[in-house]
Amino acid sequence: MTSWRSSRWPNPAAIYILIGLLLLAFSLFVPWLSASRTTRVELRASGLAEALLDATHGFTPPLDSAALAAVEGRFFALAKSRGEYIADLERLDAPPEGALLCLVNKHYAFQLSESPPALDQKPGKGTVAALEVTAWPRRSIGPGHCAFFYPDNALRAFTRNLRASYAGLGAARPAPGAPHRRPGLGSRRLSPYPGRDSERWLVF
């Protein structure tokens, strides 16, 4: 013991304790960093989806190519004015089936589509068509998990995406109208609800 006190090298036990404390701090920091990144990615997706819907104001379906180009240009201007990061956004030349416009960035896909009428309503002469925007993760494993729904004809909502597991641009993407509330659920419009896709959606 006396030799360690007189040595210029510290006690090995102190080194082990210091290493253990550093590993403990790192183990606490990693989950916080991951959660922070997830929050940032999902808030950005929600903001872009809202901007895309806002860019359609004044347009009613059906939208031709000129109208879609105008919506796209308005969207980029609106998103930039709101401080959203848009440098990595790109438009798909061939939107998925049922979509009018589809944009993607590193983590999310954004779909503009015509919103189908409620299942308990029959389209009539006075029926006004509506538009909706859905945003969902491009991959099942990544920083983004939630899906977002911004419709013209209902309240905005999001889901933690635990049942439907929306991801990518294939069969696992949300179909137009799928996030709408199932009919016959009463008048509690602000409560969580099961969508037509059986996913639990939360109004926010």
C-alpha positions in Angstrom: 0.0 0.0 0.0 2.9 2.3 0.9 4.5 1.7 -2.5 1.3 2.9 -4.3 1.2 6.1 -2.2 4.7 6.9 -3.2 4.2 6.0 -6.8 3.3 8.5 -9.5 0.6 6.1 -10.8 -2.8 6.3 -9.2 -4.5 3.5 -7.4 -6.0 0.9 -9.9 -9.2 0.8 -7.9 -9.7 4.6 -8.5 -9.2 4.0 -12.2 -11.8 1.3 -12.3 -14.3 3.5 -10.4 -13.7 6.3 -12.8 -14.2 4.1 -15.8 -17.4 2.7 -14.3 -18.8 6.2 -13.7 -18.0 7.2 -17.3 -19.7 4.1 -18.6 -22.7 4.8 -16.4 -22.9 8.4 -17.7 -22.6 7.2 -21.3 -25.4 4.6 -20.8 -27.7 7.4 -19.5 -26.7 9.8 -22.3 -27.4 7.5 -25.2 -31.2 7.0 -24.6 -31.6 10.7 -24.1 -29.8 11.4 -27.3 -31.9 8.9 -29.2 -35.1 10.3 -27.7 -34.1 13.8 -28.6 -33.4 12.8 -32.2 -36.7 11.0 -32.5 -38.6 14.1 -31.2 -36.8 16.3 -33.7 -37.5 14.1 -36.7 -41.1 13.6 -35.8 -41.8 17.3 -35.1 -40.3 18.1 -38.4 -42.5 15.5 -40.2 -45.6 17.0 -38.5 -44.6 20.5 -39.5 -44.0 19.6 -43.1 -47.3 17.6 -43.3 -49.2 20.7 -41.9 -47.5 23.0 -44.4 -48.4 20.7 -47.3 -52.1 20.7 -46.3 -52.0 24.5 -45.9 -50.5 24.8 -49.4 -53.7 23.2 -50.8 -56.0 25.9 -49.5 -58.1 27.3 -52.3 -57.7 24.1 -54.4 -60.4 21.5 -54.6 -60.1 18.0 -56.2 -59.6 16.9 -58.9 -56.2 18.5 -59.2 -54.5 18.6 -62.6 -50.8 18.8 -63.2 -50.8 22.6 -63.2 -52.6 22.7 -59.9 -50.2 20.2 -58.3 -47.2 22.2 -59.5 -48.7 25.3 -57.9 -49.4 23.4 -54.6 -45.8 22.0 -54.6 -44.3 25.5 -55.2 -46.5 27.0 -52.5 -45.6 24.2 -50.1 -41.9 24.8 -50.4 -42.3 28.5 -49.9 -44.5 28.0 -46.9 -42.3 25.4 -45.3 -39.2 27.6 -45.8 -41.0 30.6 -44.3 -41.9 28.5 -41.2 -38.2 27.5 -40.7 -38.7 23.9 -41.8 -35.7 22.1 -43.2 -36.5 21.3 -46.9 -33.1 20.7 -48.5 -33.5 17.0 -48.6 -37.1 16.9 -49.8 -37.7 15.4 -53.2 -40.9 14.7 -55.2 -41.5 11.2 -56.6 -42.2 11.3 -60.3 -44.6 8.3 -60.0 -46.7 8.8 -56.8 -48.0 5.6 -55.1 -51.5 4.4 -56.0 -54.2 6.8 -54.9 -51.8 9.6 -54.2 -51.9 12.9 -56.0 -48.4 14.0 -54.9 -45.7 12.3 -52.8 -42.6 13.8 -51.3 -39.9 12.1 -49.4 -37.0 13.1 -47.2 -34.4 11.0 -45.3 -36.8 9.6 -42.7 -40.5 10.3 -43.8 -42.8 10.2 -46.8 -45.6 12.7 -47.3 -48.6 11.9 -49.3 -51.3 14.3 -50.6 -54.4 12.5 -51.7 -58.1 13.0 -52.2 -59.9 12.2 -48.9 -62.7 9.7 -49.4 -66.1 10.5 -47.9 -67.1 8.9 -44.6 -68.2 5.3 -44.8 -71.7 6.3 -43.6 -72.1 9.1 -46.1 -73.1 8.7 -49.8 -71.6 11.2 -52.2 -74.3 13.5 -53.7 -74.7 16.4 -55.9 -73.7 18.9 -53.2 -70.8 16.8 -51.9 -67.5 18.8 -51.7 -64.4 16.8 -52.3 -61.6 17.2 -49.7 -57.9 16.7 -49.5 -55.7 15.0 -46.9 -52.0 14.7 -46.1 -50.5 11.7 -44.4 -46.9 11.4 -43.2 -45.3 8.2 -42.1 -41.8 6.7 -41.6 -39.9 5.4 -44.7 -38.3 2.6 -42.6 -39.6 0.5 -39.7 -36.2 1.0 -38.0 -35.1 4.5 -37.6 -35.6 7.7 -35.6 -39.1 8.3 -36.8 -42.0 6.1 -35.5 -45.2 8.1 -35.4 -47.5 8.7 -38.4 -49.4 12.0 -38.9 -52.8 12.7 -40.5 -53.8 16.2 -41.7 -57.2 16.2 -43.4 -59.4 19.0 -44.8 -62.6 17.3 -43.5 -61.6 16.1 -40.0 -59.4 16.9 -37.0 -55.7 16.4 -37.3 -54.4 13.3 -35.6 -51.3 11.1 -35.1 -50.6 7.5 -34.2 -47.7 5.8 -32.5 -47.9 3.3 -35.3 -47.9 0.3 -33.1 -50.4 -1.9 -34.9 -50.4 -0.9 -38.6 -46.6 -0.4 -38.6 -46.7 2.0 -41.5 -43.3 2.1 -43.3 -42.0 2.6 -46.8 -43.8 3.2 -50.1 -45.1 -0.3 -50.7 -48.1 -2.2 -49.2 -47.2 -1.0 -45.7 -48.1 2.7 -46.5 -51.4 4.2 -45.3 -54.1 4.1 -47.9 -56.0 7.4 -48.6 -58.8 7.7 -46.0 -57.5 4.9 -43.8 -56.8 7.2 -40.8 -60.3 8.6 -40.7 -62.5 7.8 -37.7 -64.7 4.7 -38.0 -68.4 5.6 -38.2 -70.8 5.1 -35.3 -68.3 6.2 -32.5 -70.5 8.9 -31.1 -69.8 12.6 -30.7 -66.6 12.6 -28.7 -64.5 14.0 -31.5 -61.5 15.0 -29.4 -61.0 11.5 -28.0 -58.6 8.9 -29.3 -60.3 6.8 -32.0 -59.8 3.6 -34.1 -59.3 4.5 -37.7 -60.5 2.6 -40.7 -57.1 0.9 -40.6 -57.8 -0.3 -37.0 -54.9 1.9 -35.8 -55.4 4.0 -32.7 -55.3 7.7 -33.7 -54.8 10.5 -31.2 -56.3 14.0 -31.9 -53.9 16.8 -31.2 
